[in-house]
């Protein structure tokens, strides 16, 4: 009974602190946005072809990154190559406009991606504008690497553990 009362006292002291941490995920997230020239079907379709080619190029580069600043550096250092890839796709498919990419910090509204909520905030992002870039965009999260979910990078075996559960079991000697 004494252990149980001590446990309850600790629990009541710790629980309020669990909600006190500031969630500053926006500074750790890197997004990729590919903005179509317009909302016409052909412009929306080519946006997806460009997306596929860009992701094919950046996926192995980003896979080596340890944190968001590594990803930002990789995207910055490869911006010209990304432009070249996008422009090659546009040219091969007969489009008369070009692509231009930039790394920027922009405000984005609240969105859900792969079950995770990204609050409205400023995020670092690779923006690829196709032509005027005034059409609907495709986007994903490059870091943490949510764009590449489904890619087999050897890290699919995830085991979740609860530190609180382990502490309780150790405390009660189970």
C-alpha positions as CSV (number, residue, x, y, z in Angstrom):
1,X,0.0,0.0,0.0
2,X,2.9,2.3,0.8
3,X,4.5,1.8,-2.6
4,X,1.1,2.5,-4.2
5,X,0.7,5.8,-2.4
6,X,4.3,6.9,-3.3
7,X,3.5,6.0,-6.9
8,X,0.3,8.1,-6.9
9,X,2.2,11.1,-5.4
10,X,4.9,10.8,-8.1
11,X,2.3,10.4,-10.8
12,X,0.4,13.6,-9.7
13,X,3.7,15.5,-9.6
14,X,4.9,14.3,-13.0
15,X,1.7,14.4,-15.1
16,X,1.3,18.2,-15.2
17,X,4.9,18.5,-16.4
18,X,4.2,16.2,-19.4
19,X,2.1,18.9,-21.1
20,X,4.6,21.7,-20.5
21,X,7.1,21.0,-23.2
22,X,7.1,23.4,-26.1
23,X,6.5,21.6,-29.3
24,X,8.7,23.5,-31.8
25,X,8.6,20.9,-34.6
26,X,8.3,23.5,-37.3
27,X,12.0,24.4,-36.9
28,X,12.9,20.8,-37.4
29,X,10.7,20.1,-40.4
30,X,11.8,20.5,-44.0
31,X,9.0,20.4,-46.6
32,X,9.1,19.9,-50.4
33,X,6.5,21.7,-52.5
34,X,6.1,21.4,-56.2
35,X,3.7,24.0,-57.6
36,X,2.1,23.5,-60.9
37,X,2.0,26.2,-63.6
38,X,-1.9,26.1,-63.5
39,X,-4.7,23.9,-62.5
40,X,-5.2,22.5,-66.0
41,X,-5.1,18.7,-66.2
42,X,-1.9,18.7,-68.3
43,X,-0.1,21.1,-65.8
44,X,-1.2,19.0,-62.9
45,X,-0.1,15.8,-64.6
46,X,3.3,17.1,-65.5
47,X,3.7,18.3,-61.9
48,X,3.5,14.6,-60.8
49,X,6.0,13.5,-63.4
50,X,8.4,16.2,-62.2
51,X,7.8,15.1,-58.6
52,X,8.7,11.5,-59.4
53,X,12.0,12.5,-61.0
54,X,12.9,14.9,-58.2
55,X,12.2,12.3,-55.5
56,X,14.1,9.7,-57.4
57,X,17.1,12.0,-57.3
58,X,16.8,13.4,-53.7
59,X,15.8,10.2,-51.9
60,X,19.2,8.6,-51.7
61,X,20.8,12.0,-50.8
62,X,18.4,12.7,-47.9
63,X,18.6,9.1,-46.7
64,X,22.2,9.9,-45.5
65,X,21.2,13.0,-43.5
66,X,21.2,12.9,-39.7
67,X,19.0,16.0,-39.1
68,X,17.0,18.8,-40.6
69,X,20.0,21.0,-41.2
70,X,21.7,18.3,-43.2
71,X,18.6,17.9,-45.3
72,X,18.4,21.7,-45.9
73,X,22.1,21.8,-46.9
74,X,21.6,18.9,-49.3
75,X,18.6,20.5,-50.9
76,X,20.4,23.9,-51.1
77,X,23.5,22.4,-52.6
78,X,21.5,20.4,-55.2
79,X,19.0,23.2,-56.2
80,X,20.6,23.6,-59.6
81,X,20.5,19.9,-60.3
82,X,16.9,19.8,-59.1
83,X,16.1,22.7,-61.6
84,X,17.9,20.8,-64.3
85,X,15.9,17.6,-63.6
86,X,12.6,19.5,-63.6
87,X,13.4,21.5,-66.7
88,X,14.5,18.3,-68.5
89,X,11.1,16.7,-67.8
90,X,9.3,19.8,-69.0
91,X,11.3,20.0,-72.2
92,X,11.0,16.3,-73.0
93,X,7.2,16.6,-72.6
94,X,6.9,19.7,-74.8
95,X,6.2,22.4,-72.2
96,X,7.3,25.9,-73.1
97,X,7.8,27.1,-69.5
98,X,10.6,26.3,-67.1
99,X,11.1,25.3,-63.4
100,X,12.8,27.2,-60.7
101,X,13.5,26.0,-57.2
102,X,14.4,27.8,-54.0
103,X,14.9,27.0,-50.4
104,X,12.8,29.4,-48.3
105,X,11.0,29.8,-45.0
106,X,7.3,30.2,-45.7
107,X,4.1,30.2,-43.8
108,X,1.9,27.1,-44.4
109,X,-1.6,26.4,-43.1
110,X,-2.3,23.5,-40.8
111,X,-2.2,20.2,-42.8
112,X,-2.2,16.5,-42.1
113,X,0.4,14.3,-43.7
114,X,0.5,10.5,-43.2
115,X,-1.6,10.8,-40.1
116,X,0.6,13.6,-38.5
117,X,-0.7,17.1,-38.0
118,X,1.6,19.9,-39.1
119,X,0.3,23.1,-37.4
120,X,0.1,26.4,-39.2
121,X,3.5,27.9,-39.0
122,X,6.6,29.0,-40.9
123,X,8.6,26.0,-42.3
124,X,11.8,25.7,-44.3
125,X,10.9,24.2,-47.7
126,X,12.2,23.4,-51.1
127,X,9.8,25.2,-53.4
128,X,9.8,24.1,-57.1
129,X,7.7,26.4,-59.2
130,X,6.8,25.1,-62.6
131,X,6.1,28.0,-64.9
132,X,4.2,30.6,-62.9
133,X,3.7,28.2,-60.0
134,X,0.1,29.4,-59.6
135,X,-1.5,26.0,-59.8
136,X,-2.2,23.5,-57.0
137,X,0.9,22.1,-55.3
138,X,2.0,18.7,-54.3
139,X,3.9,18.6,-51.0
140,X,5.5,16.2,-48.6
141,X,7.8,16.3,-45.6
142,X,11.4,15.6,-46.4
143,X,12.6,15.7,-42.8
144,X,11.6,13.8,-40.9
145,X,11.6,11.6,-44.0
146,X,7.8,11.1,-44.5
147,X,8.0,11.6,-48.3
148,X,9.8,8.3,-48.4
149,X,7.5,6.1,-46.3
150,X,7.2,2.8,-48.1
151,X,10.8,3.0,-49.3
152,X,12.7,0.1,-48.0
153,X,15.6,1.6,-46.1
154,X,16.0,-1.2,-43.7
155,X,14.4,0.7,-40.8
156,X,10.9,-0.7,-41.1
157,X,11.1,-2.9,-37.9
158,X,10.0,-0.3,-35.3
159,X,9.5,-1.4,-31.7
160,X,7.8,1.1,-29.5
161,X,8.4,1.1,-25.7
162,X,7.0,3.1,-22.9
163,X,9.5,4.4,-20.4
164,X,6.7,5.1,-17.9
165,X,5.5,1.5,-18.2
166,X,9.0,0.2,-17.6
167,X,9.5,2.5,-14.6
168,X,6.2,1.3,-13.1
169,X,7.0,-2.3,-13.6
170,X,10.5,-1.8,-12.1
171,X,9.0,0.1,-9.1
172,X,6.5,-2.7,-8.3
173,X,9.1,-5.4,-9.0
174,X,7.4,-7.1,-11.9
